[in-house]
């Protein structure tokens, strides 16, 4: 079987890759029956020469390969019919902007495996860039704080070589006595926690956070059952919430009254209660003045996230009284960081971490009869049709342009 590491063609350019040269060499060693080819790219974080140096063929034409492995959506004109493809298709939530892409995958008889659908039996994701989104998102939050309040200047992550350099820059700053709320307990939140812990910010319990004042910066990591509660007053259950959140309401305001900086690292599911609304943000006791929204659900659970921001212009302000966008450092505004492609700022580390997960979980499935069912669960399209697991997308495919 012949695998191709394909060139990223989406705009803006993405420098990440699924398998670094070293990781691809590991794959070749573990699976000598596989052949790995690299499509030439002038934007990839690892240059063509790095793959060539390890003996890989680098070519402009990968049309003779069986499996195409990329990161972001492949432009429709570049899709090669009758192949297997791995990339983030952004179609499984019926995203309107990619309906034509899913139609094209079906029309071209492509077997589509979405990185988001590579999951365990339980549905838990096996691979992703979540940790790196958390790391960069938390750093960017502190960068915004430093710029807005003239406390310190952190360079952009994209100008730094790797995570070690990011941490070296953080070693140079001193934070004021702020209270930081971090929501979530998954890979994204744990990535953000890595930054907070590197800064030696003291982690405290919910009870202390909600009732006490401190003479040093502190943070609390709040799980969904802390900031959401059952409407009927009974004790909530996290797994019940994940299955059906409609019986729950927000319990976020006690945190909003005690928080300066909010780092949003939670997963937000359909039907879940908003954390804070536009009316909540108008409340005189609402204290949050900076939101690093790593989850970045626009017009969703965090009222101040009016739009996704960009790596080039990562910050804007939210005026709670007028419910409108203002300058990020405007007086009385909530400063917002809502970049939706954060791992792109740390392409080397993100690629290396992602490749490790891909090699552990995906490549072996092609050679062990898919004994864990990973490929079967991940496959969205086959034979020009949606697979059974993704039949729910049929009305999306059939919709009007």
C-alpha positions, 0 to 999 in steps of 0.5 A: 500500500502506498501512502502520500503526505500531501501538500496543504493547499487551503488558504490561509496557508497551514504549515502543519503536517501529519507526519514529520520526517522522523515520524515517517521514518518510524512508520517505514521501519514499523511497516516495511510493506508500506511505501511512503511518498511526500508531495513537494511543498514550499510552505510545510514546516519541515522542508522537502530536503528534510524528507529527502535526507531520510531517503523519502521520495519527494515528488510533484505527482502523488496520483499513483498513491492509495492513501492521501494524508493531509491536515486541512480541507483539500480544494475540490479541484485537487481531489483525486477520484477513487482514493482514500483521504485523511484530513479535517473535512469540517463536514460532520456538524453539517457546516454549510461552507463545506457541503460542496466538499462532501458532495464532491467526495461522494461524486469522486468515489473517495473514501473519506476518513476525517481526523475528527472521527478517529475515535475509540469505541466510546466515542473519545477522540484518539488524535487531534491538535487540542493540546497545542490549541490550549498551549497557544490559546493560554499564551495568547491570553497573557499576551493580550493582558500584557499589551492591553495593560502595558505590563509586558510584551510577549512576542507572537508564538508564530515568531518563536521556534517551538514550545521551549521558546514559548516557555522561555518568553513566559519566564520573563513576565510577572503577572499581577494578582489576578484570578483566572478561570479555566473551563474544561478537563480535556486535551485543550484545557490540559494544554492551557493548564500546562502554561498556567503551571509553567508560570507557577500560578497557584491552583486552588479549589472552587470553594476557595476561588468563589469565596476568597481574595488573594495576594498572588495570581491564582487559577481554578480549573472548572469542570462542566458540573461546576458551571452548569446545574440541573434545572430541577435542583437535583445533583447533576451527572456529567455523563448525563449532561454529555448525552442530553444537556437540555435539562441543565442551565448555566451556573456560571455567574458565581465564577463571573463575579470572581474572575478577571481572566477567563480561559475557555477550554471546554467542549460545547455540545449542541443544546447545552446552556450558554455559559454567559449571555449578553445580558449576563455581561451587562450585570454590574457584578460581572468582573471578567475583562479578558476572555481567551476563547480557545473553544471559539463557538461564534454567537454561542455560549460565550457572549463576547465571542462575536467572531473568530479572530486571526493569527495576524489580528488575534484580539478585539474588544466587546462592549457589553453595554452596546453588545458591539465590537470595539478596540481590544484595549477600549476602556470598560471593554472585555478583551477577546482572543478567539483565534480558531486555528491556534495550533498553526502558530506552533506548527513544529510541535503540533505536527510532531505530537499529532504524528505520534498519535497518528502512527500509534492509532491509524497506520497499524489499522491498515495492516492488522485487519483494523482489529480495533475498528478505527478505520470502520468508525472513521470512514464517512464515505464509501462507494459514492455513498455515506457510510451507515454511521454518517447517514445523518448527513444525507439531508445536508448533502441533498440540501440546496446550494 
